[in-house]
Each structure stands twice: as structure tokens, then as C-alpha cells.
Amino acid sequence: MVDPVAELRAVAGPFVVALRPGVSQALYKALHRLHVAHVRGHGQSAAVARLASMDPERVKVPASEEGRRLRAALCGIRSA
């Protein structure tokens, strides 16, 4: 079984480099916090909780393959 947090970190890569068009600022900040916590070896639970609280069907993501993967990963975080 795939770890939903690891999957989210994997698909979030392109979105944490810089704020991209089509991504809400709240989602960008939450993804960035998850990324920074992972890189620094800090606890990720607060960032994961924030991302899990977002509605994957309503959050603004680009209409691209990367955006669809991000939305699917957000759905996986919510159900985990």
C-alpha cells in the first residue's frame, strides 16, 4: 500500500518550487509547509492536517495531468 503522505509529497514537487498559476495560495502554502517540514526532518502532522482539511473537489488546482494527480493525492490524504 502506498503511503498517502509520501504520494502527496511526490506529486507536490512542481507546486512547491514557486506559486504556479491555477493553484490557490492556501494550497501552495500548505504544500510548502509539508515540503519544508519533510526536508528539515520536522513533524509533518500539522501540515498534513491542514491539507486533509481542504476539500479536494473545491480547492483550486490547474486543469493538467499534474493538477489531477495533486487532486487525487489530496483525496488520498483525506481518507487516510
N, C-alpha and C positions, 0 to 999 in steps of 0.2 A: 504494500500500500504506500502511496506517495504521501509524504508529509505536506500538508496544505500550506504551512508557513514557508517551507523550502520552495515549493512551487510558486508561491506569490513572490518571494524574493527573486526567483529566476526570471519571471515574466516582467517584474518591475524595473529591471535594469535600465532599459531605454528611457523610462519615465522619470528616473531619479537623477539623471545626468543634468537635466535642466527642465524647467517648466515647458511643456510642449503644448502647441495649440490643440484644443479639443479635450484637455484634461482640466478638471476643476482644481482650483487652488487648494481646497481642503484635502482632496485625494492626493495631490502632489506632496503636500506637507506630511501627510500620514505615511506615504510610501517612503519619503526621505527619512523620516524618523525611524522607520523599521530598518532601512538600509544602514543608517549611522549606528544604531544600536547593535546590529549584527557585526559591522566592521570593527567596532570598538570592543566587542565582546560583552556588552552590557545586556541586561534583561530586555527582552522584546515584548513582554506581556502587555505593557501599556500601548505600544504601537499596534500590536495585533488586536487588542480590544477596540481601539479606535477604528481600525479598518473593518472589523467584524460588525461594528455598529452602523456602518454605512450600508444603504440599500443598493446592492449591485445593479439592480434594474433601473435605478434613478440617477446614480452617480454619472457624471459626465466623463466619457472616455471616447477616444477617436473611433470612427467607423472604419477600422482597419483590422487586419489579422492580429496585430499586437494588441489592439484595443479589445478584441473579442477574447483573446487569451487572458488579458487582465481581468475582464469581467467574470470569466469562468473561474479564475483563481480567487476572486473576491467571493464568489458563491461558495467555493470550497472552504474558505476561512469561516464563513458564517455557519456552515453545517458542522464544522469540526468542534 
